[in-house]
């Protein structure tokens, strides 16, 4: 195999399976406020205020109204009662398709109005959490965090497959609560 072919193959693999970083456990989560929606209604979300109530599950997703993000929102919506039973607040944050966020928040096949979703124009919040898509840095990637009331990141999970984010974060919330 020629060197050029090997370099081309390596470039394809690098783009096809980017390595996401995200703040690691033990890091301090940057506080932020953001405008967003819950059940189609405008809200202002404050991470500092949410942490006063208990742990926060902050999940970044690339864009409202896309196949993977719709599935992930539905999975979080279906598990909202489980998170609440653990005293946790769920918030989704995105940089993509912000013009669709209000409808996305209310749609019964997505968030179902069960948790807020916040707009992150230009991925400014995502950059603070080191959660941007390498191939499209104006959008957030798919990274989920569990943040303790003191602002410490307890758990982070980055993977473009949306199917395990709920299990990862719910498990981390339960483990954190068991240690308290």
Beta strands, then each sheet from edge to edge (+ up, - down):
strand 1: 33-38
strand 2: 41-46
strand 3: 56-63
strand 4: 89-96
strand 5: 116-119
strand 6: 132-133
strand 7: 136-140
strand 8: 143-147
strand 9: 153-158
sheet 1: 2+ 1- 5+ 4+ 3+ 8- 9+
sheet 2: 6+ 7-
end
